[in-house]
């Protein structure tokens, strides 16, 4: 088989081949660092991580770039409201620079806890304003942008393909626009979007500001991704990822400004993760997308505080396809924690028992690859893992650890580390286990039980099997 991915641009699965053989240029929309990431945000980054891991599993070198939005993202994606960074700074009672760095560091820590690979290049918007200015200049020179007293705008009527990505007509986009967007009477078309805001009027006291050919001001949100993506990955990207909320405004704007500036296709494969749904967490059955604006977001730290291993949340995300809505409940987290715990327990047992990989495992390797190559079908991949484990148990053949570790290159559940931690014991405990085995041989059941109880107090669980006594260290801190 070949890797096939769903392309939002064409609305179908397509065989993936990068422009440059063996090399994938991939850009992911990063966080606007005015608040904590919630687990709905983090689901999108788990999806991007699974995509990257799958590409690397297939043998590609992935040049992965992610931005950090620390200026220019207004409370409405369509150029209305105030800057989210200034709003967050005011609410936190800190400087805008302080909250940007604080929330950014917490975000990277969350990614680490979820075993999400760090991007190879991380680019902050505030450090790339000259690149954005250069791109805006190109758009003006090519007749795609114009200046008013308040801003520099992209003229959507100069880009005939503007509505292709969403399938909406320009009239529909205008009808869907909020009245608050129409704040500049000099805008030529209601759908025109800002490339540069001037520090005048409502933004007269904007804290973050830079010199530009159009006066002091700051960049719009959409221009930053185009400028930074093309700076590090070239004018045509292989893959661009983001959340499904980017489909209607942000990504069409990226396409328009990038392709208008270069005359080339900006992105070949657009891929979007779907929302995490949650009730109001007080018993209301109504489900809505998780979001800061909804007031229902849950941090990863919240899960940790409740005793869940962060990787149990990753496990939960693997059980649903990235293009399917995932419903969050505490019951679903319990189920994910239990499933992840069982998977780690099996890895620990297989490590102790050992054995050569039998020919029967090859079919599971093929099925796992087929699942991930089918648009990252992780539910099917996880089902394949479960079936392989069940067959190993029936066969009493535990020579599947290499396959399990191989699958974990994509799953990212740290199964090798879990198995090693669970079976790592010091010399004193190892001596007690051997003493108990001798006691059992001598049918000294009282001493054997005494040692079992002693080890249990030290967090060591024993399992007597036909292959001998197995042990694992219980992690009682996280489910």
Buried (B, 14 or more C-beta within 10 A) or exposed (E): EEBBBBBBBEEEEBEBEBEEEEEBBBBBBBBBBBBBBBBBBBBBBBBBBBBBBBBBBBEBEBBBBBBBBBBBBBBBBBBBBBBBBBBBBEEBEEEBBEBBBBBBEBBBEBBEBBBBBEBBBBBBBBEBBEBBBEBBBBBBEEEBBBBBEBBBBBBBEBBEEBBEBBEBEBEEBBEEBEEEBEBBEEBBBBBBBBBBBBBBEEBEEBBBBBEBEBBEBBBBBBBBBBBBBBBBBBBBBBBBBBBBBBBBBBBBBBBBBBBBBBEEBBBBBBBBBBBBBBBEEEEEEEBBBBBBEEEBBBBBBEBBEEEBBBBBBBBBBBBBBBBEEBEBEEEBBEBBBEBBBEBBBBBBBBBBBEBEBEEBBEEBBEBBBBBBBBBBBBBBBBBBBBEBBEBBEEEEBBBBBEBBBBBBEBBBBBBBEBBEBBBEBEEEBEEBBEBBBEBBEEEBEEBBEEBBEEBEEEEBBBEEEEEEBBBBBEBEEBB
